[in-house]
């Protein structure tokens, strides 16, 4: 079995939609939670979010994973300043400019049911480094969950990725805002 990861473009939008599915949280959110402000992210405008995601895909802001040619994973990665939620969040203990155009962010992972626990998220996390570097980023951040050993984390919370996937890709922990979340960074 061959797992490949590639940057998205307009020709891969249908593959991204296959990964997100037609029901459930991923299909409703369309990876717009971090891109929208707090209130806007709770609207029922799925069609509008789908079109926003199409624009992101056309811009090349993401990765899609294929297993033997079948779309199995998606990851959103774009300049951090594109994510309204990150700009609105209070950052205790951090002083850098939230709108720094050189810093990119990884905010969303989706792996199709039946393909989880097969290294898809790890491959996507590793792929974010090349994508951000190739687009001129000076640093890449992510905000993964760090589940306690033997504990399950609800799927919706794991949509930001697992800390272990980012550490395996070479990211370093730069801040730990809570017991279950870390902020990791890769400097170019």
N, C-alpha and C positions, 0 to 999 in steps of 0.2 A: 504494500500500500504506500502510495506517495502523497505526502502532505506538502502543499505549496502555499505560499503567501505572496500576494501581489497588491500593489497600490490600486485603488479603485479608479475607474473612469466611467463615463456615461454607459459604455457597453456592458458594465458589470452591475448596473443598478438592479436588474432583475435577480441576479445572484444574491445581492444584499437582501432583497425582499424575500427570497427563498429562505435565507438564514433567519430573518426576523419572523417569518411565518404570518399567519392570518388571524391568529387569536393570541391572547395572553399579553403580558406586560410589554414584551419586546415589540410586538406588532402595534400596540397602542402608543407606546412612547416614540418609536421611530428614532431612537437615540437623540432626542431633543431635550431631555431633562436638564442637562447642564448648559445648553445653549439658550434656554429661555429663562426669564426671571421667575422668581418663586411662584407668583400668582399665575402667570401664563402657562406654566408647566402642568397645571391641573385642569386645563380645558379639555373638552372632548373632541377637538378638531383634529382627528387622526389624518384626514386627507391633507390638511394644511401642513402637518408635521411631516407627512410623507414627501410633500413637495419641497420642504426645507431640506430634508435628507437628500433628495435628488440633486439639489443645488450643491450640497457638500460633496456628493459623489462626483459630480461633474468637475468640481474644483480639485478632486484628488485627495480629499481629506478623510482618508481611511484606508483600511486594508481588508481584503477578503481572503479567506482560507478555503482551499479546495482539497478534498481527499479523493484521489483518483478521479479528478475532474468534477466531482460533485461539490457544490458550495456547502460548507459546514461551519464557517465562522466569520465573524465581522468584528472590526475594532475601529472606533472613532479616534482619530488623532488629527489635531489642527492647532493653529496658533492659540495660545491660552487666552488671549484677549477676545477670541471669538465666543468664548463661553461666558455668557452673562452671569450665570450662577456663581462661577468662580470669582468674577469681579465684585459681586455683591456680598460675598461671604467675608466675615470678619476673620482676619488671620492673626491670631495671637502668637507672638514670638517671631513673626516674620516681617521684614521691613522692605523687601524688594518691591519694585513697581509691578503691580498686577497687569498693567497694559504693555509690558515689555514685549515688543514684536518678535524678539528672538527666542522667547520661551514658548515651546509648544506643550500641549497637554494631551494625555490619553485619558479618556473619560468613560468609555463604554466598551464592553465585550459581550458578544452573544455567540454561544455555541449551540448548534441545533441539537435537539434531543436525539439520543442514539449515538452521538459522537462526543459526548462529554467524557472527561478523564482519559483522553487519548492524546494529550499534548497540544491541542488546538490553541488554547489560550497562551501557552508558553511560546508557541511559534509566532503567534500574533504579537505578543509583548516584545519578542526579540526583533520582529520586523519593524516595529515602530521606530527603532533607532535609525535604521537606514532611511526610512521615509522622511523623518524629521531632518536628519543630516542633509539628505539630498535636496531638501527644500530650503536650506539655509538657516536652520535653527541653531541657536547657540547652546540651548539646553532643552531637555525634555522632562516633563514631570508627569507623575501619575498619583492616584489617590486610592490605592488598593486597601482591601480588607485583610486583616491578619487574624484568621480564625484560630481559636484556642485548640490545642491538640485534642483530637477526638470529638470536637464540637462541630455541628453543622451550622452554616450561616444561611439564612433564607436567600433564595435565588436572587431576588430583587436587590439585595445588598451586595451580592457578588458580581453584579453587572459592571462594577468598576475594576474587576480583576482581583486576583489573589496576590498577596505580597510575595509569595514564593516564586511566582512566574517572573516578576520584575527583578528580584534578586538574582535569579538564575540568568537573566539577560544582561546583568552587569549594572543595574541601577543601584544607587546607594540611598539609604534612609537619611532624610534631612530634617524630618520633624515627625513627631508622634502626637497628634492632637487628641487622641483618645486611646483607650485600651484596645480597641478593635480596628483602628485605622492608622495607616502610616502615609506620609508623603515621601515619595521617592523621586530621585532626580538622576538624570544622566547628562553629564556635561560634555560638550563637544570641544 
